[in-house]
Amino acid sequence: MAFKRGLLSGEGIHRGRSRFPIACLILIVFFSFLFFCSGGLFITGQNDFSTDSSKKDVNWRERLALQHLKTLLSKEVIDVINAGTDDLGPLSVDFFRKNNLSASWKFVGKEIAGDNATSAESTRIISNTKQETSRLKQEYTSNEDHSVFLETPAKLARRQLREKRREKRAGDLEKQDVEVIAKLESAAIERSKSVDSAVLGKYSIWRKENENENPDSTVRLIRDQMIMARVYISLARMKNKLDLANELQNRLKESQRSLGEATADSDLQHSAPEKIKLMGQVLSKAKEQLYDCKLVTGKLRAMLQSADEQVRSLKKQSTFLSQLAAKTIPNGLHCLSMRLTIDYYLLPLEKRSFPRSENLENPSLYHYALFSDNVLAASVVVNSTIMNAKDPEKHVFHLVTDKLNFGAMNMWFLLNPPGKATIHVENVDEFKWLNSSYCPVLRQLESAAMKEYYFKASHPTTLSAGSSNLKYRNPKYLSMLNHLRFYLPQVYPKLNKILFLDDDIVVQKDLTGLWAVDLHGKVNGAVETCGESFHRFDKYLNFSNPHISKNFDPNACGWAYGMNIFDLKEWKKKDITGIYHKWQNMNEDRVLWKLGTLPPGLMTFYGLTHPLEKSWHVLGLGYSPSIDRVEIENAAVIHYNGNMKPWLELAMTKYRPYWTKYIKYDHPYIRNCKLSE
């Protein structure tokens, strides 16, 4: 015992030099294990754990440390340590307090021997230490921080403050998340209301292309590889690396075959991934040998310019082909016209007339003017009008066609009379008053300059130089059927009002209400077509010409031909035909407007047009794919203006049923000419 006290006070260094290294080693090992373990560490023998409460105080860390300690030290060494700690007494507590060590661990050994004062003091300190240990053990048990060091009150306060801030921040973030989720849900609900459920029904999430957010990503990768392969082929040939150029060329051909006509990943061949891998290897090899930033950039720029030229060329070809398709007559329609014409001229003369001819000049009835050389289109206009009319017997149709289609038009309506309605067909070539001395258009069409414009448009010396828009050379502008709309009082002198209809329209509602519209002294009733800036006068007329700029407002609103109610009495009073002749004579060299009937119509009826409700006439079904379905179905008349006529193969599929529903495809003539939906 004296040795142990001397060891701690320094006296043992001189008295027991031989025992000092061993005792120091034992103490160092002991303290190392104490710092290794968090929480309390109890080193004791089996006899020290005499009660159940003391056993419960030993947690799993203490048992684990004791188990490891017993494996390292013999029983005799552990007994020496226990005996040594018994003599430490109050020194042990003071030592650990001075070094800021945790009191959450303790020594439990034999009763401390020594004088009574020291023993009593040691007993008091151990008792206080036990209480402190119990309190801190509970605190550290509830906290995840198992540090062996004690926290000062300042550190504890700061930690609690940090926890409060963390809890507050977490609450704020959770509140923000709830608000964001609520906003997203509201936006999704509003968005879903505007989505057409019919459109959604056309798509299935089980379709292969919907499995990938970018269903054409692989296709685009192959195309990018092909572009870089062409670049490196050019560079390889430039640097005389023909073997590499041939290898790239072979891989390029394989990629082209693999890609084919595919526009989506689902259309690719099964060998496409392997071809992509092989092409990537060759491109990596080419990059190592050939890559030069300046050369690659220059080559890509040259390829881009070449692609731009190709795009422009293809656009011109597309424009030409679309214009050509719009001008041509499908074989089925040509067949129908020829068969009807033959059968008409085989009829006896007494069977070629229509009934109810007395209604043709009755001003109390509803009269329609329809000028067309298309038998099927004219039949749709008449059939749709009669099928939606409340009193079909009060409707009179005045059809005017050319000499070529006169027999076919008569024969069709003789075979398919429009119910109780009245119909009459005339030949425009029989209007003797319509000649070149009276009509400026006919005189201009007979001029050498106009023939040169139409038939020698590719010659560089023609008047068409610089005018590349092919739609202005449409042959329909050569036909007087297109200009006859400016001579309605001359064609129908006994009528007061007449409704003009184009042959590319479909009637969906009763139109008799148009005759009751008050035009307020105006001549023309039409639907306006101007929006924010589209379809105003400056779109159609040349305002750089002083005759145009002095007489018209460039922001004046345009209107649509195709369904127009004309007051023929006011027409005659204001000499509308004379106004038209004046402007047509001034435009002989086409400096005021290009060819067509809408620009001169805008000028002729300037200030004399009454705007109708837009639901009377909906346009654009021949060129615009974005017309609202509800707007179409609510319209009284829908108009296929544009190149995509419903009787052509290039018609837009979603609009075609509105037109085909008025055709009887089981009719013998239509079936024999192989006309189908």
Buried (B, 14 or more C-beta within 10 A) or exposed (E): EEBBBBBBEEEBEEEBEEEBEEBEEBBEBBEEBBEEBBBBBBBBEEEBBEEEEEEEBBBEBBEEBBEEBEEEBEEEBBEBBBEBBBBBBBBBBEEBEEEEBBBBBBBBBEEBEBEEEBBEBBBEBBEEBBEBBEEBBEEBEEEEEEEBEBBEEEEEEEEEEEEEEEEEEEEEEEEEEEEEEEEEEEEEEEEEEEEEEEEEEEEEEEEEEEEEEEBBEBBEBBEEBBBBBBBBBBBBBEBEBEEBBEBBBEBBEBBEEBBEEBEBBBBBEEEBEEBBEBBBEBBEBBEEEBEEEEBBEEBBEEBEEEEEEEEEEEEEEEBEEBBEBBBEBBEBBEBBBBBBBEBBEEEEEEEBEBEBEEBBEBEEBBBBBBBBBBBBBBBBBBBBBBBBBEEBBBBBBBBBBBEEBBBBBBBBBBEBBBBBBBBBBBBBEEBEEBEEEEBBBBBBBEEEEBEBBBEEBEEEEBBBEEBEEBBBBBEEBBBBBBBBBBBBBBBBEEBBBBBBBBBBBBBBBBBBEBBEBEBEEBBBBBBBBBEEEEBBBBBBBBBEBEBBBEEBEEEBBBBBBBBBBBBBBBBBEBEBBEBBBBBBEBBBEBEBBBBBBBBBBBBBBBEBBBEBEBEBBBBBBBEEEEBEEEEBEEBBBBBBBBBBBBBBEEBBEEBBEBBBEBBEEEBEBBEEBEBEE
